[in-house]
């Protein structure tokens, strides 16, 4: 019975693909949470600033100025800041749509599907773990350098040298303890840890302001003259190479979106905090780069201790101690930011059923996922203890860039997807168009049925995801499909074509005539065609506290820039990424896909028990009558559910 086997196999594969692509609904009481909603816009802004402005401003600036861009390092930071801002704007819009922990993972689950959401979440976990461990080792190394190597020498005398490839030269016990102490600070409670983070970040900003003031006070414009190599000694290619390195100085703004579930007013705080923190950090990096290269010629910069050496060169030795204090504060806030975000991502994945259930247990007193925080802190501590992080830091870049790429693409997809109907329509109840309903719909940006919205807005709401009238000539190509599906397909094609274009230009060393440029022309045409088709569709007119401007152009530019940076990572980094993803895929297919809350056929509302056990946002308790009604809608009738794949008549016809 090969036909029967094929039908059974097709049925199984169809169900399997459906599970991988199922999306999470975003309606329901999105502000209900067992976590403590206590963070203000000020707290969240300083959380983002502290996570981004770590030791990098004291070390990275000098390394780029000395070896890559010279005085034009300010331009490198400007280009890197613009690139990061494109992704940050996309995160800000999602923060207003989905005020939940999980950051890019939650955004991908809503817009793309479960499988890609798990991929993003799994890589975010790696990013935060390695990020926390690397900062802890930098903290330890900084203190060890101040003590003339006393800590490392004493450790090596006891343990000896470690000669394994991926292991560090010696076990860094101090870095291990630093991770544990940071975890204990976060375990006290989110508000207390926010106070500590705020104090350290403000102190760090004061030190940075002092460095900028001294740099301009002791500035010597001749350091930018032709005699010293000019403003751009390495050319524009040096500026671009510096921008690629400086890009990672802005990694960390996603901790702002990770705090969404603990923000008092996330729809307002998240976009404001994202834009403010990006502006402050970019402004600070650019001014520090200018001040440094004005104090001393770029050829005299010490890449390992740029600011202390430059201050010593202008006889401001007393300021070196301030720099040391600022560096310690910066590293501490970066560590707190990573260890704050990591448990929230694990919590969100566990609450959705994709990871083990105990990871979503929330402590009733501190209102944080304690078991989650313990595992996160210990994992980061052991990585910091044993591994050589210079080989692992670039590894985490793939996960970060992949998350930025998918979030940027998801903004386009959601912007052209029709808004789901209200819950009362989903459950089969008539919609009561009361004045209160109209006021609520007006406040949330959902088109109403009366004077709250203009007739043009109502028409736009009804045509979201469909071709606009002036682009009717595209009907044979993009028409006849469900609203928004053509845009989704174009986003996938655009991303694949952008990756192919970047890869072709990266691996093509020397153009071999016109034929070598043909793929560039074809891929560029596909990219432009996809953007034109997307542009021809009607966007959602929903009013949000923040919306990314110039969609689809800005998110598309973010996708291309992030893909270009990913293509330029080395092959060994991709090999390590493949190994990490192999473990993740095993976990998803052996556990996550079978335990996800969406697999229960119960979605649409938010329900959390009073005992403190967290349930997934977007899901309801299976025992409620409302849930059973939703389950029946999702599964169809009982007779349909029990209908065999192959009926008896067909089996009889196949018998000889």
Number of C-alpha atoms within 10 A of each C-alpha: 8 7 10 14 11 11 13 14 12 12 12 12 12 11 12 12 11 13 18 17 16 17 18 23 17 23 19 18 13 16 19 15 21 23 20 18 20 14 21 19 21 14 21 28 27 24 27 29 33 31 30 28 30 24 24 21 24 25 17 21 30 27 23 27 29 20 16 24 27 31 28 27 32 28 20 30 31 20 20 22 25 17 20 23 20 20 28 28 24 26 27 27 20 30 30 22 19 22 26 27 28 31 30 28 27 29 29 29 25 19 26 21 19 27 23 18 27 25 19 26 28 23 25 27 21 20 22 27 25 25 25 33 30 25 27 30 26 18 22 22 18 18 17 16 12 10 11 11 13 12 17 20 13 11 16 15 10 9 10 13 13 14 10 10 10 14 16 20 17 21 22 24 18 22 27 24 18 23 28 20 15 21 25 15 16 24 21 15 16 21 18 13 19 24 13 15 27 21 14 22 27 17 17 25 20 14 21 23 15 14 23 20 15 18 25 17 12 17 18 16 13 14 20 21 12 11 9 14 16 18 18 19 18 17 14 14 12 21 27 19 16 28 25 19 19 25 19 19 25 26 19 23 27 27 30 33 33 29 28 27 28 26 26 16 18 28 21 18 25 30 27 18 26 26 16 18 25 24 15 14 22 25 15 19 28 21 20 26 27 22 25 28 31 22 24 24 24 28 14 13 23 17 19 14 15 24 27 21 19 25 22 13 14 14 11 14 14 11 18 17 12 18 20 19 15 25 23 19 26 31 29 26 30 28 27 26 30 25 25 28 27 27 28 27 27 28 29 27 27 25 24 27 23 26 22 16 17 15 23 28 21 21 17 16 10 16 20 25 23 22 18 21 24 15 16 25 27 17 19 27 29 19 24 32 23 20 23 20 21 11 14 18 16 18 23 21 22 23 23 23 22 20 27 27 25 25 29 30 27 23 24 25 25 21 23 27 22 21 19 11 10 13 14 11 12 15 14 11 9 9 12 11 11 11 11 10 14 20 14 15 18 17 15 13 17 24 27 20 15 13 10 19 16 13 14 10 17 17 12 19 20 17 20 21 29 27 25 18 12 9 13 13 12 15 14 8 10 20 15 10 12 11 20 24 17 23 27 22 14 21 24 14 15 24 20 15 21 22 19 18 21 21 16 17 17 12 10 12 8 8 10 9 8 8 9 14 14 11 15 17 12 12 20 16 13 18 21 12 14 22 19 15 18 28 18 20 24 23 26 22 21 19 14 17 18 19 19 22 12 9 17 22 14 17 26 23 17 26 27 20 20 23 24 21 16 21 19 13 14 11 10 12 17 16 12 14 18 12 10 15 15 12 11 18 16 11 16 21 13 11 15 24 21 15 18 20 23 24 14 15 18 23 25 23 21 20 18 17 10 9 10 17 16 25 24 24 27 22 24 25 19 15 8 9 10 14 20 16 14 21 16 14 15 13 12 11 10 9 8 9 10 8 9 9 10 13 9 10 8 10 11 9 8 11 7 4
